Amino acid sequence: MQTKRNQSIYEMTLLPPLESLIPADHYLRRLDKVLDLSFIHEVVRDRYCQDNGRPSIDPEVIIRLFLIQALDGLVHVRELMRQVHVNLAYRWFIGYSVTEKLPDHSTISKALDRFGDKVFNELFERSIAQCKKSGLIEGRVLHVDATTIRADLDRERVNQPDSPDKDARFGHFPGKKLEPGYKQHTIADGKARVVLGLSVTAANGPEHDSAIEVVDEALKHLDAPPEAVCADRAYASGNNAAAMEKREIRLVSPPPKAITYTKDKYFTVEDFKYDEKRDVFICPAGAILKNLGVVKARPNQRLYACQRSICGKCGLKNKCTQSSRRQLKVGANHGALMRLRADSRTESFKKLYRSRAPVIEGVFAEAKEWHGLRRAWRRGISKMRIQCFLIATVINFKRLAAVFWPIFRPYFIILDLFARIWNKLFDIESIIYYFCHSHKKICL
C-alpha cells in the first residue's frame, strides 16, 4: 500500500548529549583523540589584549574550525560556517552545543591576520613531534618534490600594480599550461609518508633552490641524517649534490645526460677526467684543460680550456672541437655532479628512486583530492603558507589517528553501545515530554 509521510518540523524534543550522536568510528572522533591544542592559548597570548575589550572567540575553537576546513577541503570560510551550522559532528568537534550561536565568518577570517603563519607552523611542527614520538618516522629515506597550486587570481592581473595577489606568479602546471600560482616544496618520510617539512614560493621559483631548505627543515626533527634523499630530475644539480655530500646524505636524483651542442658528434664533458684536487680536466688525449675563471654571461659557471698549440696538433681534434681549442663550461660543484652521475648507474640507486613516486606523489594526490591543495583559498604568500601548513598538519594527524585507532577501538565500541542504549531510553522520554507539553489541559 502506498503511503505518504507527514513531516512535523515544529515538534518539541529533548536532545541527548552531542557525544552520544556522533558515531564511534567518526573521523573527527579519531582526530580528537590524537589532537593536542593545549599550547595554542600561550602561543597567541601576545596577539590579544589580556585586560581590556570584548571577550574573544576561543583561539582553540578557531584552530579546530580551520582543521575542519583542511580535513574536508572546504574552500570558503562562509561555506565552512554554513556546514558547521547543520553538522552535529562539526559542532561537537569545536565544543559548541546545538543551540549555541556560532562565530561569524568574518571573525574567523580576521583570525588569520591576527595569528599569522607562525602559529600554524607551530601546529605543523607539533604534529611532526607527535608522529615521531609514536614511532611513525623512520628517518632512513626521505622524499622531496614540489607541486603547483593555482592562485585565486585572473591571468591578466598577475604581477600588476593593482593585483589583489601581489605574490602569485606564472608557473608551469600539468599539461605545460602557464597559470598564476604558487609552488609547495615538500619532504616526506618514506615509512608512513609523514610530512617533515615544506616551503612555499611563487610558481616560477626554481625547485632545486628550495631542496636544501626543506631538507634542513626535516633534519631538525631527526636524530641523525637520513641515508638518502630521493627527488626527481629537477633536483639533480651539482650544487644540490655537493650540499647533500656536506650533510653526509646520498642524493638519489637522476642527473641529466651530458651532451654537446652537436650531441654525439664530439666528446662530452664525461669523456674528460676531472681532477678535483688540482681543479683541472684531462682530455681523452691526455692534455690538461686549466681553469680560466668564471663565464661572463653565467657567473655560476667556470671555464676550462686547453692551449691552442696542443689542440692544433692533437689527432683526436676532429672528435673534440671545430674551434682552435676545446673549452668546457661547468658548474662550481662539477665534482659532486660527476659522482652523482656515477652513482645513478648503480642498482641500489635505481631501487631507491623507484620508491619515490608512491610516497611523495601519493602525499600530493591526497592533499589535492581530499584536502583542497589544488587551488589557493586566499591571496598572498602568507595565507598560502597557512593553507599548506594546515593541510600538512591534517595529513600527519591522519597518520597518527590510523595508528591509535586499534588502541582506542574497544573504548569506542563501549561508547557506541552506551549511545545506543541512551537513544532508546531517550525516545520514550521525548514522547512523554512532547505529550505533556502539547496537551497541558489533560496533564493538569
N, C-alpha and C positions, 0 to 999 in steps of 0.2 A: 504494500500500500504506500502510495506516495504521500509524503508529509512535508510540511514547511515549518521550520523552527522560528519561533517568535523570540527575537533578541531583546533582552532587557538591559539597557545600558545605564539605567539610573538605579540599579539595585544597590542597596546598602549592605556592605560586607565588612567583616573583620579580616584584616590581612595578617598572616603569620609573619614571623621574622624573615627578612630577606635571606638570611643564612639558609633557611630551610627550602627556599625556592630555587636556589642555584644548584644545578646538577653536580654531583660529587666529582665527576671527571671533567668539569668545565675547565677550559684552558686558563681562565682568569684565576680560578682556584689554585691551579698548579703554579701559575706565575706568582701569586701572592705568597705561597709557601717559601719561595726562594728569594723574594724581594725584600731588601733591607734598605729603607729610606730614612733611617734614624739620623743620618748625617745632614739631611737637607736643611733643617732649621738653622744649624750652625753655619753652614756654607753661605746661606743667603742672608744672614743676620745683618751684614753691613749694607744691604740693599733696601732695608726697611727702617723707618723711624720707630724706635723702641718705646717712646713715651708720649707720642702725640699722633693725632689723625684718627681716621676711621679704622675699625678692625679690618684686617686683610683676609682674603681667601687663604686658607691654609696652604703654604707652599707645597706640602706633600700632596695635597689634592691636585694641584696644578701639574706636578710631575706625573702623577698617575693618569691624568687626562691625556697628557702628551704620549705616555706609553700606550694607552689605548689607541690613539691616533696612529702610532707607528705599527702596532700589532695588526690592526685591521686595514691599514693603508687608506685612512680617511684623509683626503687631501685638504679640505677646508675646515676651519675651526667651527664655522656655523653648522656645517653638516655633523661634525663631531658632537656638538651640544644637542642637536636635534636627536641624534641617536641615543645619547645618554639620557635624554628626557624619557624615552619609551623603553629603554633596555634595562631590565632589572639587574642583569649581571654587571653592567657598567656602573649602575648606582651602588651596588654592593661593593664593587672594587674601589670606588672613591670614598666610600663610607657615608653616603647620603641615603636617607630614607625615601620612600615612595612619594611622600607629600612635601619633602623639603625642597625649597627653592634652589635651583642650580645657579652657579655663577654665570654672568653674562659673557657671551662670546668675546666681546671687546676686552674684558678684563683678562681673559686667558691669552689673547693675542698680545696685549701690552706686557704680559709677564715675560715674554721672550726678550723684549728690550731691557726689562728690569734685571733679569737673570744673566743674560749674555751666554756665549757659548762655553765659557769656562765651567759653569755649573753642570752642563750636560756632558762635558768632557770628564768631569769628576765622576759622574754617574757611570759613564762608559768604562773608566778605569777601574771602578769598584766592581763592575760586572766581570772584568778580567780577573781581578783578585779572587773573587768567589769561585770562578771556574778553576783557577789554579789550586785553590785550597781543596777543591773537590776531586783533584786528580785528573781533570779533563785536558790539561795542557801537557803534552809530551815534550815539546820544545826541541825535537830532533830534526825535523824537516819543516820549513816554513814556505809558504807560497805567496808570491806578490803579483799583483796585477792592477789594472786601472779600468774604470768603466765611465762612460759619459752619461750625464744627466741633463735632460732638456730643460732649459730655463723657461720661466713663465714670462716670456718676452717676445714681441714681434721681431721678425728678422730686420725690418727697416730701422729699428731703434737701437740696434747693437752698437755700443761704443759711441753713442751720440751724446751731446751735452744735455739733452732733455730726457735721456734714457731713465726709466724707473728702476732699472737694474744696471748700475754702472760697473759691476764686476764681471758680468757674463761676457763671454767671447765666443766667436765661431770656432767650432771643432769638428772633427770627422766622426760622424755617427755611423752605425751599421748601414751598409749599402753605400758607403762613401759619400753620404749626404753631409753638406755643411750646414750645421744648425747652431744656434746660440745655446750655450750651456756651460756646465761645469764638469770637472773630472774628479772622481774619487779614487785615490790610490789606497789600496788595502793590502794588509798582510794577515794571513790566517794560519793557524796551526794545522799540521797535517793529520793529527789524530782524530779530533772531534770537530774540526772546522770552526774553532773558536776564533773570533776576530781579535787580533792582538794589537792592532794599530791602524790608523788611517790618517790621511791628509786630503785636503780639498783645494783644488786650484781651478783657474779658469779652464775652459775646454781646450784652449790652444797650448796649455802648459805641457812641456815635454815629459814623457813618462820616466825616462832614465834619470832625470834630475831629482825626482821625488822618491826613488827606490831606497836610497840610503836613509832618508828621513824616516820612512815607515819602518825600516829595519831597526834603526836606533830606538824607535818607539817600542817595538816588540822586545828588544833586549832589556829594557827596563823592568819587564815582567818575568824574565827568565833568570834562572840561577847560573846558567852557563850558556855560551854562544851555541847556536844550532850547528849541526853538521853541515847542512846545506840550505840554501835559499833558492827556490825554483821560480823562474819567471819566463815570460815569453821572449821572442826575439827582440822586441823593442828595448829591452834592458841590457842586451849583450853589447856592452861597450868596454873599452879599456879602462875608463875611469871607474865604472861600477866594479869591474873585476879586481882592480887594484884596491878599491875601498873594502871589498869583501876579504881580500887577502890580508889586509891590515887588521881586520877583525877576526881573522882565522876562521872564515866561513867559506865554504865551497859554493860558488855561483853556478847554478845549473840553468843556463840560458843559451840557446843555440846561437852562436855568433854568425854574422854574415860571411859569405864566402868571399875571399879576397880575389878581386878581378882588376884588370886594367881597362882603359877606355877602348882598347882593341880586343877585349875579352880574352880569349885563349891564344891569341897570336904571339904575345910576348910574355916574359916571365912576370909572375905576380910577386907581391911582397913576401908571400910564403916561400918562394923559391930562394929568398935571401936569408941567410942565417944572421940572427940578431945577437950581438954580444952586449948584454946589458951592463956589464961592469965597465967596459970600455966605451959604451954608448956609440957603437959603430955597427954597420951592416957589412956582411961579407957576401959578395955576389957568387953565382954558380961557377964563375971562372977563378975565384979566389981573390979578386980585387976588393979593396976596402972603400966603403962609402962613409964619409965623415959627416958629422952634424954641422950644418951651416947656420943654425939658428931657427927662429920661428918663421912660418909662412906669413907674409904681409897681409894677405887677404883673409887668412884664418889664423888668428893668434893662438888658438888651441892646438895647432899642428906644428910639427917640426920638419925641417927639410934636410935630407941627406943626399949627398951626390958624390960621384967618383970623379977622378981627374980626367980631363978630356984626352990627354995623351995616352992614358991607359985604355980608355974605352975605344979610341980610334984604332988601336992595334988588336983589339980582342976578337977572337974567332967566333964568339957567340953573340956579337953585336946585332946580327940580323934577327936574333930571337929575343933581344933585350930592348932595343930602342931605335928610333929613327933619328933621334937628336944626336948632337955631338957627344953627349954623355948621359948616363942614366941617373935619374933623380927619383927619390922616394919621399912621399909626404905621409907621415904617420902621426898618430896622437901621442901625447906626452907619456901615456901608460901603455905603450905598444907591447912591452914585455908581458904584462898581465893579459893582454888580449891574445897573444900568441899561446900562452899557457892555457887559456880558456879554449882556444881552438883545438889544441891537442887533447884536452880533457873531454871535449864534446864527441870524440871518436870512441870513447870507452863505453862498454856495455852498462856499467853502473850509472853513468851519466844519462844514457838513454832511458834506463829503467826509472830513474828519479823523475825525468822530465815527463814521462807518461803519466805519472801520478798527479801532475799539476792541475790539469783541466777539471777532473772531477771535484777537486777541493775548492779552488778559488772561483772557477766558473759556476760551481754549484752555489756558492755563497752569493754571488751577484744575481743569479737567477732567482734565488729565494728572496733576496731583498727587493728585486724589481717586480716579481709576480705577486708577492704576498704582502709586502710592506711599503709599497709606494715610492721606491727609489727611482723609478723610471722618469719621473718629472719633478721639478722643484716645487715645493709647496709655497715657498715665499721667495722674496727677492733679496739679493745681497749675499756676499760670501759668508758673512757671519751666520745668517739664517740657514744657509746651505749646510754649514758645519753642524748646526744644531740638528737638522734633519738627519744627517749622516750619523752623528753620534747616537741619536735616538734609535735608529734602525739597527745599528751595530749592537747597541745595548740589548735590544729586544731579541736579536738573534742569539746572543750569548746566554741570555736568561732562558731561552727556549732549550738550549743545550743542557743547561743546569737543571731545568724542570724535568727533562726527559730522564735524567739520572736519578733524581729524587722521587720520581713518581712511584716506582716499586716500593720504596720505603714507606711512603705515606698512603699507599693504596688501602691497607687494612683500615686505617683511620677514616678514609673517605667512604668505605663500604659501610662502616658503622654509622657515620654521619648521614649517609643516604637512607639507611634503614630507619633511623630516628626521624628524618624528614618525612618519610612516607607515613609513619605512624602518626606523626603530628598532623599531617594534612588530612588524614582520615578522621581524627578527632575534631579537627577544625571545621570540617564540613558540617558536622552535627551542630556545633556551637553557632556557626553562621546562620544556619536555618532557624534556630531558636531566637537568635538576636534579631534577625530580619522579621520574623513573625511578630515578636513582641513590639517592635518599633513601628511596624506597618499597621498593627491592629491594637492601638493603645486602649481603646474603649473596652475591648474584650478582656485585655490583660488586667485593667483596673476593675 
